[in-house]
Amino acid sequence: MRLFTIGDSISQGFMSLGAARTQLAYSTWIAHALGVDVGDALSSPAYRVPDYPAHGLLLDLEVVLRRLQLAFGTTIDRLEWAAVLLEINRVLDVAEEYYERGEGAGRYRGGSVPWFHNVSVYGFDVADAWLVTPRLCRERIAAAPGAKDGFLQGPNAAFYRTALRVLNPSRDERLDGYTQLDWLGHHARGEGVENLLLWLGPNNAVGSAILLSVAATEDRAERRPVSLSFDERTRAQWNLWMPDDFVAEYGELLDRVDTLMRRNENPGWRVFVANVPHVTIVPIATGVGDPLPGLPRYYPYYTYPPLARGTRLIEAGAPHLTAADARRIDETVDACNAQLVRLIEEKNARHRTPRYHLVDVSGGLDRLAYRRTGGEPSYEFPAYFAANVAPPMDTRFYHVDRAGRRKAGGIVSLDGVHPSVIGQGLLAHEFLKVMKEAGVPGADPDRLPWPRIVASDTLYQDPIPLMEEIYQYEELSYAVLSAYRYVFGGFQARRGSIKDF
């Protein structure tokens, strides 16, 4: 087996909040570059990835915006907003019907697919690699409320439905105990795994940016999260792991991976470990105001892009992080990544040859970051971009004017967190650089199929002029904010798990 992938939503191919476009994820592009056949089931491919029809299990924002644009054009009058909600509900209804009561609620492809080469699942933090099983998912789905058609309601228990689809697509009860790591062990002992792509850890930090509120772990030696059950961790709703808590958890992950890979039938195995990006760079948390004097990387406030035109909405109570919050998150991520380097070095010291290789995604994103570099990112794009990819192509939130001209963004999809197709291609580029240095046969970033990648990026190929409405209609943003505050009673110190979404 040339390639096996363990990860979370980024590795799963999440884009624009839709779960997921795994056939467009970075590991799939790596497989193409290696000359590995890719598919989802029927062709018995060498790299099999799951498909997610019916707009995925959450809410595909690109589908929503294109439907709204088709129905209303590039502007939406005040009297049309009730109809907007109906259009959104229609998109959700398709997914709800398919995954709760339709074909998506049963066995994948009628049970003909026993497993996938990419077992990534959105919302997974590090310990979920050995804690989340299909059996757990079945129990949670059975107990979940709302398994019926509801207004503005997608599939219930979406996290667990996704994990079940990935970890036991055939719904074979004999596989109900298989975690991500169990599948790794299964293949390592079977045909052998040559290259493992391992990227877990972003969900141990990114919730703080998504929720714009920091809920840190307790950093108590007698109560590390790694020692807790899945239910205890989920109830705690942490969204930022303190460094000692993180290293305890990641150390356990690498110990388990190492034990499995030492039994590998492929003697030349390698593990490529990506680190945790600075989650404050992603545009879901957009800086508001001018950069701070002496701290040009940071802004006074961070909030959701439609609310970031000024401080008025923040002063009215809009959700936000402060500069101190952002620095705390970044410093925590830096400390976690430093510990990850140490763990990899310790593992390699126990092998006669380097087995573990760091993919510095965090450093690459820092070089791509638009706003914190003063609009002058230093990232070196692949050569193909110079003549074939029109600017802008940066980390700002996707912005298109009413004439259909892209004004900003392109690397991050519409949810403000997950990469676009082109962003996924850049991740593949970063992995392949390290894989080439490690001596993986055929690994070469220049072999990425960039024409196919760019052609697959619909946000690039067919911009959405309705985006201008989201930026310009501040009163709509304020109305939504008021309703949200009424329902939830404010934002500050809000906790929540990505698994709840």
Secondary structure as UniProt FT lines:
FT   STRAND          3..7
FT   HELIX           9..12
FT   TURN            16..17
FT   HELIX           22..24
FT   HELIX           26..33
FT   TURN            34..35
FT   STRAND          38..39
FT   TURN            42..43
FT   STRAND          47..48
FT   TURN            54..55
FT   HELIX           61..72
FT   TURN            73..74
FT   HELIX           78..80
FT   HELIX           81..96
FT   HELIX           97..101
FT   HELIX           103..105
FT   HELIX           108..111
FT   TURN            122..123
FT   TURN            126..127
FT   HELIX           128..131
FT   HELIX           134..143
FT   TURN            151..152
FT   TURN            156..157
FT   HELIX           158..167
FT   TURN            169..170
FT   HELIX           173..175
FT   TURN            176..177
FT   HELIX           180..189
FT   TURN            190..191
FT   STRAND          195..199
FT   HELIX           202..204
FT   TURN            205..206
FT   HELIX           207..210
FT   TURN            211..212
FT   HELIX           221..223
FT   HELIX           225..227
FT   HELIX           230..236
FT   HELIX           243..261
FT   TURN            262..263
FT   TURN            267..268
FT   STRAND          270..274
FT   TURN            279..280
FT   TURN            283..284
FT   STRAND          286..288
FT   TURN            293..294
FT   TURN            296..297
FT   STRAND          301..303
FT   HELIX           305..307
FT   TURN            308..309
FT   HELIX           312..315
FT   TURN            316..317
FT   STRAND          321..322
FT   HELIX           323..349
FT   STRAND          356..359
FT   HELIX           361..368
FT   HELIX           371..373
FT   TURN            374..375
FT   HELIX           384..388
FT   STRAND          399..400
FT   TURN            402..403
FT   STRAND          406..408
FT   TURN            414..415
FT   HELIX           421..437
FT   TURN            438..439
FT   TURN            441..442
FT   HELIX           445..447
FT   HELIX           450..456
FT   HELIX           458..461
FT   TURN            465..466
FT   HELIX           467..472
FT   HELIX           474..488
FT   TURN            492..493
FT   HELIX           498..500
//
